[in-house]
Amino acid sequence: MTDQAPLAQPGTGGKPTSASRTTLSHIMTATDTNLYGTGHGGVIMKLVDDAAGAVAGRHSGGPAVTASMDEMVFLLPVRLGDLVHVHAQVNWTGRTSMEIGVRVMAERWNESTPAQQVGTAYLVFTAIDAEGRPRPVPAVLPETARDERRFQEAQIRRTHRLARRRAIKELRERRMASGLDL
């Protein structure tokens, strides 16, 4: 199967990956950089959260909030003057939550060289109603072999997230039962 082969079937009650995919672009200015003259990690993380939030809101059809950031990997530094492109898409959906995958690319604003991947991140968003309670989200329908791979990888990350949360809760309960301070 090629990466362009359609997998989503129309009329199956979900939304295709492409329906909410988005790109946010930003030029790194002096106020975005650290003392080394490279992009401040917090600025990059905010761009990642902004792009992921837009995707989550689009996919869920309303407000969605960041529940967790599973992973943020900085691969290369972003330099002053770089044009940063933050590409985000829904990888996986549960009943009320969504995993958003983000790829961060950077290119020199004044050169015609190709953009380089400088970071990746995975965030979990929860859709909320007007009272701030979780609300259902439509299923994501992978459209390509790449989307299907991302969906399967997201399921693995979810399994690990839940197992880690369970293990920590059990450890805390054992410590409390033993009279140990947390």
Disulfide bonds with the S-S distance in Angstrom:
none
